[in-house]
Amino acid sequence: MRLVRLIYASRSARPLGMREMVTLLEHCRQHNHDQEITGMLAFSRDGFLQVLEGSGQRVNALYHRIAADPRHHQLALISYGEVVEREFPDWNMAALDVVGLGASRRAAALLKYGTSAVFDPYSMSATAALRLMVAWRSEVVPSSAGESRMPADAPQIA
Ligand SMILES: Cc1cc2nc3c(=O)[nH]c(=O)nc-3n(C[C@H](O)[C@H](O)[C@H](O)COP(=O)(O)O)c2cc1C
């Protein structure tokens, strides 16, 4: 199966607490590691933007599982296609708390790639969404290979 990249947006069905996010991310990283899937998840109180990279078969299977997850809804596929390389090869699931970024850093990135300083992944083109995530990748501080932790000024979650 060929290497693909999938990007989707969704809304949180209910606010997820930080502890719940930590548990979710631990699960994601273990499963994605086993499936050789890499990517990044940006989340706010009510929205998600996620990039998944890996074999087409495995990424499709994961997307179906994610789509069935009641923790979020209104899934919108932003892009899907074959790629020649991964943008997140070192991350089983990099995670960024968009709120924890702080207002000015958040606004700078969102205004560069979109029309508003509000985090609204649904309003972004596929190219802009990927560029935003690549820009935000540098905000995620790795704690060890394949893992990630929140930026230093983000709310404590562990
Ligand atoms: C926003 C969001 C992103 C998710 N991302 C992943 C992911 O990257 N990898 C993963 O294995 N599960 C992810 N999940 C969890 C799946 O939706 C699903 O709960 C899980 O794969 C089920 O695993 P299980 O069949 O082992 O219980 C995500 C869930 C949410 C709400």
The ligand as an SDF file (V2000), in Angstrom:
LIG
                    3D

 31 33  0  0  0  0  0  0  0  0999 V2000
   -9.9260   13.6740   17.9580 C   0  0  0  0  0  0  0  0  0  0  0  0
   -9.5730   12.2160   18.0210 C   0  0  0  0  0  0  0  0  0  0  0  0
   -8.4230   11.7640   17.4070 C   0  0  0  0  0  0  0  0  0  0  0  0
   -8.0650   10.4160   17.4530 C   0  0  0  0  0  0  0  0  0  0  0  0
   -6.9090    9.9970   16.8690 N   0  0  0  0  0  0  0  0  0  0  0  0
   -6.5430    8.6980   16.9520 C   0  0  0  0  0  0  0  0  0  0  0  0
   -5.3200    8.2440   16.3950 C   0  0  0  0  0  0  0  0  0  0  0  0
   -4.5380    9.0010   15.7990 O   0  0  0  0  0  0  0  0  0  0  0  0
   -5.0150    6.9330   16.5460 N   0  0  0  0  0  0  0  0  0  0  0  0
   -5.8310    6.0490   17.2160 C   0  0  0  0  0  0  0  0  0  0  0  0
   -5.4970    4.8740   17.3020 O   0  0  0  0  0  0  0  0  0  0  0  0
   -6.9900    6.4580   17.7490 N   0  0  0  0  0  0  0  0  0  0  0  0
   -7.3580    7.7490   17.6500 C   0  0  0  0  0  0  0  0  0  0  0  0
   -8.5280    8.1720   18.2190 N   0  0  0  0  0  0  0  0  0  0  0  0
   -9.3340    7.1690   18.9480 C   0  0  0  0  0  0  0  0  0  0  0  0
  -10.2490    6.4200   17.9980 C   0  0  0  0  0  0  0  0  0  0  0  0
  -11.2940    7.2790   17.6080 O   0  0  0  0  0  0  0  0  0  0  0  0
  -10.8330    5.1860   18.6740 C   0  0  0  0  0  0  0  0  0  0  0  0
  -11.3970    5.5390   19.9050 O   0  0  0  0  0  0  0  0  0  0  0  0
   -9.8070    4.1510   18.9430 C   0  0  0  0  0  0  0  0  0  0  0  0
   -9.0100    3.9270   17.8280 O   0  0  0  0  0  0  0  0  0  0  0  0
  -10.5170    2.8460   19.3410 C   0  0  0  0  0  0  0  0  0  0  0  0
   -9.5350    1.9390   19.7230 O   0  0  0  0  0  0  0  0  0  0  0  0
   -9.9600    0.4990   20.2480 P   0  0  0  0  0  0  0  0  0  0  0  0
  -10.7340   -0.1230   19.1360 O   0  0  0  0  0  0  0  0  0  0  0  0
   -8.6520   -0.1680   20.5350 O   0  0  0  0  0  0  0  0  0  0  0  0
  -10.7660    0.7390   21.4930 O   0  0  0  0  0  0  0  0  0  0  0  0
   -8.9040    9.5080   18.1520 C   0  0  0  0  0  0  0  0  0  0  0  0
  -10.0810    9.9630   18.7690 C   0  0  0  0  0  0  0  0  0  0  0  0
  -10.4070   11.3160   18.7150 C   0  0  0  0  0  0  0  0  0  0  0  0
  -11.6550   11.7910   19.4070 C   0  0  0  0  0  0  0  0  0  0  0  0
  1  2  1  0
  2  3  1  0
  2 30  2  0
  3  4  2  0
  4  5  1  0
  4 28  1  0
  5  6  2  0
  6  7  1  0
  6 13  1  0
  7  8  2  0
  7  9  1  0
  9 10  1  0
 10 11  2  0
 10 12  1  0
 12 13  2  0
 13 14  1  0
 14 15  1  0
 14 28  1  0
 15 16  1  0
 16 17  1  0
 16 18  1  0
 18 19  1  0
 18 20  1  0
 20 21  1  0
 20 22  1  0
 22 23  1  0
 23 24  1  0
 24 25  2  0
 24 26  1  0
 24 27  1  0
 28 29  2  0
 29 30  1  0
 30 31  1  0
M  END
$$$$
